[in-house]
Amino acid sequence: MIPVTRLDGKKYWINPHMIESMEENPDLTITFLSGKKVVVKETPDDVIKLVVSYRNRLGILGNEI
């Protein structure tokens, strides 16, 4: 799980394996495979760095093609 911040300032933890897409308009909207959407304060680059760090900690980043 990775932490993100909702627009109201509350921390929220998401499963990065379930992210389908991210869209900036102007806030970042993360869409999950289930269709659920969450709007967060982080930038796309921030979320990508968190996902890469998470996957590195799990040791699975090198297993992807």
Gaussian input, Z-matrix of N, CA and C with variables (Angstrom, degrees):
# hf/3-21g

backbone

0 1
 N
 C     1     B1
 C     2     B2     1     A1
 N     3     B3     2     A2     1     D1
 C     4     B4     3     A3     2     D2
 C     5     B5     4     A4     3     D3
 N     6     B6     5     A5     4     D4
 C     7     B7     6     A6     5     D5
 C     8     B8     7     A7     6     D6
 N     9     B9     8     A8     7     D7
 C    10    B10     9     A9     8     D8
 C    11    B11    10    A10     9     D9
 N    12    B12    11    A11    10    D10
 C    13    B13    12    A12    11    D11
 C    14    B14    13    A13    12    D12
 N    15    B15    14    A14    13    D13
 C    16    B16    15    A15    14    D14
 C    17    B17    16    A16    15    D15
 N    18    B18    17    A17    16    D16
 C    19    B19    18    A18    17    D17
 C    20    B20    19    A19    18    D18
 N    21    B21    20    A20    19    D19
 C    22    B22    21    A21    20    D20
 C    23    B23    22    A22    21    D21
 N    24    B24    23    A23    22    D22
 C    25    B25    24    A24    23    D23
 C    26    B26    25    A25    24    D24
 N    27    B27    26    A26    25    D25
 C    28    B28    27    A27    26    D26
 C    29    B29    28    A28    27    D27
 N    30    B30    29    A29    28    D28
 C    31    B31    30    A30    29    D29
 C    32    B32    31    A31    30    D30
 N    33    B33    32    A32    31    D31
 C    34    B34    33    A33    32    D32
 C    35    B35    34    A34    33    D33
 N    36    B36    35    A35    34    D34
 C    37    B37    36    A36    35    D35
 C    38    B38    37    A37    36    D36
 N    39    B39    38    A38    37    D37
 C    40    B40    39    A39    38    D38
 C    41    B41    40    A40    39    D39
 N    42    B42    41    A41    40    D40
 C    43    B43    42    A42    41    D41
 C    44    B44    43    A43    42    D42
 N    45    B45    44    A44    43    D43
 C    46    B46    45    A45    44    D44
 C    47    B47    46    A46    45    D45
 N    48    B48    47    A47    46    D46
 C    49    B49    48    A48    47    D47
 C    50    B50    49    A49    48    D48
 N    51    B51    50    A50    49    D49
 C    52    B52    51    A51    50    D50
 C    53    B53    52    A52    51    D51
 N    54    B54    53    A53    52    D52
 C    55    B55    54    A54    53    D53
 C    56    B56    55    A55    54    D54
 N    57    B57    56    A56    55    D55
 C    58    B58    57    A57    56    D56
 C    59    B59    58    A58    57    D57
 N    60    B60    59    A59    58    D58
 C    61    B61    60    A60    59    D59
 C    62    B62    61    A61    60    D60
 N    63    B63    62    A62    61    D61
 C    64    B64    63    A63    62    D62
 C    65    B65    64    A64    63    D63
 N    66    B66    65    A65    64    D64
 C    67    B67    66    A66    65    D65
 C    68    B68    67    A67    66    D66
 N    69    B69    68    A68    67    D67
 C    70    B70    69    A69    68    D68
 C    71    B71    70    A70    69    D69
 N    72    B72    71    A71    70    D70
 C    73    B73    72    A72    71    D71
 C    74    B74    73    A73    72    D72
 N    75    B75    74    A74    73    D73
 C    76    B76    75    A75    74    D74
 C    77    B77    76    A76    75    D75
 N    78    B78    77    A77    76    D76
 C    79    B79    78    A78    77    D77
 C    80    B80    79    A79    78    D78
 N    81    B81    80    A80    79    D79
 C    82    B82    81    A81    80    D80
 C    83    B83    82    A82    81    D81
 N    84    B84    83    A83    82    D82
 C    85    B85    84    A84    83    D83
 C    86    B86    85    A85    84    D84
 N    87    B87    86    A86    85    D85
 C    88    B88    87    A87    86    D86
 C    89    B89    88    A88    87    D87
 N    90    B90    89    A89    88    D88
 C    91    B91    90    A90    89    D89
 C    92    B92    91    A91    90    D90
 N    93    B93    92    A92    91    D91
 C    94    B94    93    A93    92    D92
 C    95    B95    94    A94    93    D93
 N    96    B96    95    A95    94    D94
 C    97    B97    96    A96    95    D95
 C    98    B98    97    A97    96    D96
 N    99    B99    98    A98    97    D97
 C   100   B100    99    A99    98    D98
 C   101   B101   100   A100    99    D99
 N   102   B102   101   A101   100   D100
 C   103   B103   102   A102   101   D101
 C   104   B104   103   A103   102   D102
 N   105   B105   104   A104   103   D103
 C   106   B106   105   A105   104   D104
 C   107   B107   106   A106   105   D105
 N   108   B108   107   A107   106   D106
 C   109   B109   108   A108   107   D107
 C   110   B110   109   A109   108   D108
 N   111   B111   110   A110   109   D109
 C   112   B112   111   A111   110   D110
 C   113   B113   112   A112   111   D111
 N   114   B114   113   A113   112   D112
 C   115   B115   114   A114   113   D113
 C   116   B116   115   A115   114   D114
 N   117   B117   116   A116   115   D115
 C   118   B118   117   A117   116   D116
 C   119   B119   118   A118   117   D117
 N   120   B120   119   A119   118   D118
 C   121   B121   120   A120   119   D119
 C   122   B122   121   A121   120   D120
 N   123   B123   122   A122   121   D121
 C   124   B124   123   A123   122   D122
 C   125   B125   124   A124   123   D123
 N   126   B126   125   A125   124   D124
 C   127   B127   126   A126   125   D125
 C   128   B128   127   A127   126   D126
 N   129   B129   128   A128   127   D127
 C   130   B130   129   A129   128   D128
 C   131   B131   130   A130   129   D129
 N   132   B132   131   A131   130   D130
 C   133   B133   132   A132   131   D131
 C   134   B134   133   A133   132   D132
 N   135   B135   134   A134   133   D133
 C   136   B136   135   A135   134   D134
 C   137   B137   136   A136   135   D135
 N   138   B138   137   A137   136   D136
 C   139   B139   138   A138   137   D137
 C   140   B140   139   A139   138   D138
 N   141   B141   140   A140   139   D139
 C   142   B142   141   A141   140   D140
 C   143   B143   142   A142   141   D141
 N   144   B144   143   A143   142   D142
 C   145   B145   144   A144   143   D143
 C   146   B146   145   A145   144   D144
 N   147   B147   146   A146   145   D145
 C   148   B148   147   A147   146   D146
 C   149   B149   148   A148   147   D147
 N   150   B150   149   A149   148   D148
 C   151   B151   150   A150   149   D149
 C   152   B152   151   A151   150   D150
 N   153   B153   152   A152   151   D151
 C   154   B154   153   A153   152   D152
 C   155   B155   154   A154   153   D153
 N   156   B156   155   A155   154   D154
 C   157   B157   156   A156   155   D155
 C   158   B158   157   A157   156   D156
 N   159   B159   158   A158   157   D157
 C   160   B160   159   A159   158   D158
 C   161   B161   160   A160   159   D159
 N   162   B162   161   A161   160   D160
 C   163   B163   162   A162   161   D161
 C   164   B164   163   A163   162   D162
 N   165   B165   164   A164   163   D163
 C   166   B166   165   A165   164   D164
 C   167   B167   166   A166   165   D165
 N   168   B168   167   A167   166   D166
 C   169   B169   168   A168   167   D167
 C   170   B170   169   A169   168   D168
 N   171   B171   170   A170   169   D169
 C   172   B172   171   A171   170   D170
 C   173   B173   172   A172   171   D171
 N   174   B174   173   A173   172   D172
 C   175   B175   174   A174   173   D173
 C   176   B176   175   A175   174   D174
 N   177   B177   176   A176   175   D175
 C   178   B178   177   A177   176   D176
 C   179   B179   178   A178   177   D177
 N   180   B180   179   A179   178   D178
 C   181   B181   180   A180   179   D179
 C   182   B182   181   A181   180   D180
 N   183   B183   182   A182   181   D181
 C   184   B184   183   A183   182   D182
 C   185   B185   184   A184   183   D183
 N   186   B186   185   A185   184   D184
 C   187   B187   186   A186   185   D185
 C   188   B188   187   A187   186   D186
 N   189   B189   188   A188   187   D187
 C   190   B190   189   A189   188   D188
 C   191   B191   190   A190   189   D189
 N   192   B192   191   A191   190   D190
 C   193   B193   192   A192   191   D191
 C   194   B194   193   A193   192   D192

   B1=1.4454
   B2=1.5306
   B3=1.3204
   B4=1.4647
   B5=1.5327
   B6=1.3433
   B7=1.4590
   B8=1.5272
   B9=1.3177
   B10=1.4563
   B11=1.5242
   B12=1.3287
   B13=1.4548
   B14=1.5177
   B15=1.3095
   B16=1.4611
   B17=1.5212
   B18=1.3012
   B19=1.4593
   B20=1.5284
   B21=1.3450
   B22=1.4643
   B23=1.5317
   B24=1.3474
   B25=1.4560
   B26=1.5147
   B27=1.3213
   B28=1.4593
   B29=1.5233
   B30=1.3374
   B31=1.4656
   B32=1.5224
   B33=1.3110
   B34=1.4598
   B35=1.5173
   B36=1.3277
   B37=1.4631
   B38=1.5180
   B39=1.3256
   B40=1.4640
   B41=1.5241
   B42=1.3140
   B43=1.4559
   B44=1.5299
   B45=1.3424
   B46=1.4643
   B47=1.5244
   B48=1.3283
   B49=1.4639
   B50=1.5337
   B51=1.3242
   B52=1.4582
   B53=1.5277
   B54=1.3465
   B55=1.4667
   B56=1.5319
   B57=1.3181
   B58=1.4612
   B59=1.5207
   B60=1.3500
   B61=1.4634
   B62=1.5200
   B63=1.3464
   B64=1.4621
   B65=1.5180
   B66=1.3432
   B67=1.4594
   B68=1.5282
   B69=1.3192
   B70=1.4579
   B71=1.5171
   B72=1.3498
   B73=1.4691
   B74=1.5262
   B75=1.2849
   B76=1.4548
   B77=1.5196
   B78=1.3711
   B79=1.4607
   B80=1.5231
   B81=1.3200
   B82=1.4593
   B83=1.5233
   B84=1.3211
   B85=1.4601
   B86=1.5231
   B87=1.3241
   B88=1.4628
   B89=1.5220
   B90=1.3273
   B91=1.4562
   B92=1.5232
   B93=1.3364
   B94=1.4566
   B95=1.5230
   B96=1.3085
   B97=1.4638
   B98=1.5228
   B99=1.3154
   B100=1.4668
   B101=1.5257
   B102=1.3436
   B103=1.4545
   B104=1.5198
   B105=1.3427
   B106=1.4615
   B107=1.5235
   B108=1.3398
   B109=1.4633
   B110=1.5183
   B111=1.3421
   B112=1.4621
   B113=1.5211
   B114=1.3287
   B115=1.4641
   B116=1.5199
   B117=1.3425
   B118=1.4666
   B119=1.5220
   B120=1.3495
   B121=1.4624
   B122=1.5269
   B123=1.3265
   B124=1.4614
   B125=1.5252
   B126=1.3281
   B127=1.4621
   B128=1.5273
   B129=1.3433
   B130=1.4677
   B131=1.5325
   B132=1.3320
   B133=1.4675
   B134=1.5235
   B135=1.3320
   B136=1.4647
   B137=1.5246
   B138=1.3297
   B139=1.4703
   B140=1.5249
   B141=1.3123
   B142=1.4663
   B143=1.5220
   B144=1.3265
   B145=1.4696
   B146=1.5253
   B147=1.3269
   B148=1.4550
   B149=1.5279
   B150=1.3285
   B151=1.4695
   B152=1.5238
   B153=1.3258
   B154=1.4694
   B155=1.5233
   B156=1.3294
   B157=1.4609
   B158=1.5291
   B159=1.3206
   B160=1.4624
   B161=1.5300
   B162=1.3090
   B163=1.4704
   B164=1.5232
   B165=1.3242
   B166=1.4678
   B167=1.5162
   B168=1.3352
   B169=1.4633
   B170=1.5222
   B171=1.3298
   B172=1.4567
   B173=1.5224
   B174=1.3253
   B175=1.4503
   B176=1.5083
   B177=1.3465
   B178=1.4577
   B179=1.5217
   B180=1.3109
   B181=1.4605
   B182=1.5204
   B183=1.3236
   B184=1.4600
   B185=1.5121
   B186=1.3483
   B187=1.4515
   B188=1.5225
   B189=1.3254
   B190=1.4512
   B191=1.5202
   B192=1.2972
   B193=1.4659
   B194=1.4979
   A1=108.59
   A2=115.13
   A3=119.86
   A4=108.54
   A5=117.14
   A6=119.81
   A7=111.90
   A8=115.60
   A9=122.43
   A10=106.97
   A11=116.71
   A12=121.48
   A13=109.83
   A14=116.17
   A15=120.16
   A16=109.63
   A17=117.40
   A18=121.28
   A19=112.40
   A20=117.53
   A21=120.43
   A22=112.22
   A23=117.02
   A24=121.94
   A25=115.04
   A26=118.45
   A27=121.55
   A28=110.67
   A29=115.22
   A30=120.90
   A31=108.78
   A32=114.83
   A33=122.47
   A34=106.08
   A35=118.22
   A36=121.01
   A37=108.64
   A38=114.88
   A39=120.06
   A40=110.32
   A41=114.63
   A42=121.68
   A43=107.68
   A44=117.80
   A45=119.47
   A46=113.95
   A47=117.04
   A48=119.94
   A49=111.52
   A50=116.32
   A51=120.65
   A52=113.10
   A53=117.59
   A54=120.61
   A55=109.49
   A56=115.43
   A57=120.58
   A58=110.67
   A59=116.29
   A60=119.48
   A61=109.84
   A62=114.12
   A63=121.93
   A64=107.16
   A65=115.63
   A66=120.57
   A67=108.86
   A68=115.56
   A69=122.04
   A70=108.91
   A71=116.75
   A72=118.20
   A73=112.91
   A74=129.37
   A75=126.92
   A76=112.87
   A77=117.33
   A78=119.20
   A79=109.24
   A80=115.91
   A81=120.16
   A82=110.55
   A83=116.32
   A84=122.60
   A85=107.80
   A86=115.82
   A87=121.88
   A88=107.12
   A89=116.33
   A90=121.77
   A91=108.35
   A92=115.68
   A93=121.49
   A94=110.86
   A95=116.25
   A96=121.48
   A97=111.50
   A98=117.73
   A99=122.57
   A100=112.19
   A101=116.71
   A102=120.87
   A103=112.66
   A104=117.34
   A105=121.36
   A106=109.29
   A107=116.00
   A108=121.09
   A109=109.04
   A110=115.54
   A111=122.47
   A112=107.54
   A113=116.54
   A114=121.78
   A115=107.48
   A116=116.16
   A117=121.00
   A118=111.21
   A119=114.79
   A120=121.24
   A121=112.84
   A122=117.61
   A123=120.85
   A124=111.29
   A125=114.80
   A126=120.74
   A127=108.66
   A128=116.83
   A129=118.41
   A130=111.72
   A131=117.25
   A132=120.02
   A133=111.25
   A134=117.51
   A135=120.98
   A136=110.72
   A137=116.37
   A138=120.59
   A139=110.34
   A140=116.95
   A141=120.14
   A142=110.20
   A143=117.51
   A144=120.49
   A145=111.00
   A146=117.49
   A147=120.68
   A148=111.53
   A149=117.15
   A150=121.04
   A151=110.38
   A152=117.48
   A153=121.12
   A154=110.21
   A155=117.09
   A156=121.50
   A157=110.79
   A158=116.64
   A159=122.15
   A160=110.97
   A161=116.04
   A162=119.97
   A163=111.51
   A164=117.23
   A165=120.10
   A166=110.57
   A167=117.20
   A168=120.92
   A169=111.19
   A170=116.36
   A171=120.23
   A172=112.71
   A173=116.34
   A174=120.21
   A175=114.45
   A176=117.02
   A177=118.97
   A178=113.84
   A179=117.46
   A180=119.51
   A181=111.56
   A182=117.91
   A183=121.92
   A184=114.05
   A185=117.36
   A186=120.97
   A187=113.32
   A188=116.67
   A189=119.74
   A190=110.91
   A191=115.19
   A192=120.28
   A193=108.89
   D1=145.13
   D2=177.02
   D3=-122.25
   D4=144.83
   D5=-179.56
   D6=-85.54
   D7=138.50
   D8=171.49
   D9=-133.58
   D10=167.60
   D11=-177.69
   D12=-117.84
   D13=122.00
   D14=175.53
   D15=-69.10
   D16=165.38
   D17=-178.01
   D18=-62.93
   D19=-24.85
   D20=178.60
   D21=-82.94
   D22=2.91
   D23=176.91
   D24=92.54
   D25=-5.85
   D26=-179.86
   D27=-78.30
   D28=140.30
   D29=175.82
   D30=-75.53
   D31=145.70
   D32=-177.94
   D33=-143.27
   D34=135.60
   D35=-179.76
   D36=-108.74
   D37=132.59
   D38=-177.67
   D39=-123.04
   D40=155.50
   D41=176.08
   D42=-88.28
   D43=110.56
   D44=-175.73
   D45=-66.61
   D46=-18.23
   D47=179.19
   D48=-73.89
   D49=-14.15
   D50=-177.06
   D51=-100.64
   D52=2.51
   D53=179.58
   D54=-74.74
   D55=126.22
   D56=176.42
   D57=-95.53
   D58=-43.59
   D59=-178.50
   D60=-158.33
   D61=165.19
   D62=174.89
   D63=-134.14
   D64=140.70
   D65=-179.63
   D66=-138.45
   D67=132.05
   D68=178.20
   D69=-98.99
   D70=120.84
   D71=-177.27
   D72=-157.19
   D73=64.44
   D74=-20.01
   D75=-78.85
   D76=-20.38
   D77=176.53
   D78=-77.77
   D79=158.26
   D80=-177.94
   D81=-82.25
   D82=121.68
   D83=175.40
   D84=-106.18
   D85=121.23
   D86=178.19
   D87=-101.08
   D88=126.49
   D89=177.66
   D90=-108.38
   D91=132.07
   D92=-178.92
   D93=-98.67
   D94=164.82
   D95=-179.62
   D96=-57.32
   D97=-27.45
   D98=179.67
   D99=-75.29
   D100=-13.80
   D101=-176.27
   D102=99.26
   D103=-12.97
   D104=178.02
   D105=-65.65
   D106=146.09
   D107=179.89
   D108=-125.13
   D109=144.14
   D110=176.50
   D111=-132.56
   D112=131.78
   D113=177.24
   D114=-100.22
   D115=127.27
   D116=-174.79
   D117=-129.19
   D118=164.20
   D119=-179.68
   D120=-80.61
   D121=-25.15
   D122=-176.07
   D123=-64.31
   D124=158.01
   D125=174.65
   D126=-86.58
   D127=163.46
   D128=175.48
   D129=-57.16
   D130=-40.49
   D131=179.32
   D132=-61.65
   D133=-39.81
   D134=177.88
   D135=-60.72
   D136=-46.76
   D137=-178.23
   D138=-65.42
   D139=-41.41
   D140=178.73
   D141=-61.48
   D142=-43.32
   D143=178.25
   D144=-62.36
   D145=-40.67
   D146=177.70
   D147=-63.70
   D148=-41.09
   D149=179.32
   D150=-65.53
   D151=-45.52
   D152=179.81
   D153=-61.64
   D154=-44.21
   D155=178.78
   D156=-61.81
   D157=-43.86
   D158=178.57
   D159=-60.29
   D160=-47.10
   D161=-179.10
   D162=-67.54
   D163=-34.68
   D164=175.42
   D165=-63.47
   D166=-41.68
   D167=178.65
   D168=-62.53
   D169=-34.63
   D170=177.98
   D171=-78.68
   D172=-17.14
   D173=-179.52
   D174=78.10
   D175=23.81
   D176=-177.15
   D177=-109.43
   D178=-5.17
   D179=-175.39
   D180=-61.24
   D181=-39.84
   D182=-178.13
   D183=-73.04
   D184=-12.75
   D185=-178.03
   D186=-86.34
   D187=-4.28
   D188=-177.50
   D189=-93.52
   D190=149.54
   D191=179.21
   D192=-102.80

